[in-house]
Amino acid sequence: MIVIHSEVPVKPDSRTAAIELLEDIADRSRAESGVVDYRVTSDLEDPNTLRIIEQYEDERAQQSHESSDHVAEFQTAMEPHLAADAELSIYEVTSTRTAPGP
């Protein structure tokens, strides 16, 4: 499994527009083959930092997503709303387990 965690800093006056774009890319991405999950969240301490948590079955699914037309369109549309570059961390997961919550 491939997991990607992105921090997306948005301009305060662009937050609503950025969220709409992120909601759209999340819906479209979840419909792709090989996408386990694709979620967008907002940081409670800094509401202008949005986070994307992506899960893919494998590298092929992740690469297919990255090369899709809707990702290219999203990146172009999102650019004017960014306060700084997004930071991505990519993890290759070899095993998972479920544990009780907090």
N, C-alpha and C positions, 0 to 999 in steps of 0.2 A: 504494500500500500504506500502511496505517496501522499503526504500531508503538507500543505502550504499554508503558512500563517503570514498574512500581510497586514502592515499598519499603514493606513492611508490618512495622512493629515489633510484636512480640507479647510478651505477658507470659511470663516464664520458666516459670511453672507451668501455662500454657495452650498451650505450644508444640506438644505432641502433638495436642491437640484442634484447634488451628489448622491444622496440617499435614493432618489428615484432611479438614477442610473444604476446604482448598485443593486437595487431590488430587481430591476430588469435583467441584469447580467446573472444574478443568482437564479432567477426563475429559468432562464434559458440554459444555464449551465447544468442545473439539476436534471434537465430533460436529456442530456447527452449520455450516450452509452459509456459505461465505465466510470461515471461520476457517482461516488458513494454518497457524498454530501457536499453542499456549498452553502455556507452561512455568512451573513453580514451582521456585525454587532457594533455597538457604540460603546466607547470607553466611558465608564461612569465618572471618572475623575476629569477627563477632558473630552467633552462631547464632540469636539471637532476632530478627534482621532477615531476613525472608523476602522474596523478590523474585518478581514475576510479569512475564513477558515475553510479550506478546500480539502476534500479527500477524494482520491482516485484509486481505482483498483490496482493500477500499475502505471509504469512510466509511459507506456503507449497511450493510455487514456488521457494522461496529463498533457502529453505532447499534442494529441489530437485537439484537446481543448484550446491549448495555447495558439494553435494555428488556425482556429476557426475564424470565420468572418465576423461573428458577433463580438469576439474578444478584440479584434482590431478596431471595430467600430466603437466599442466601449472605451478603449484606451484613448482614442482621438476625442471623443465626447467628454471624457473625464478630465483631460489635461487642464482646461481653464479653471477647474474647481479645486485643483490641488494647491495646498499651501507650501508644500515641499514634496520631494520625491517619496514615493511609497517605498517601504522596506519589506522585502520578502525573505522568509526563512523556509527552506525546503527540507523536509525530513523523509527519509526512506525508512518505513516502519517494517520490521521483520516479525514482530509479534505484538499482540494486544491482549489486554485482560480487562475485565470489568471489575470495578471496586465500588464499595458503598460511598455515597456522597458525603459531604461535609458533616 
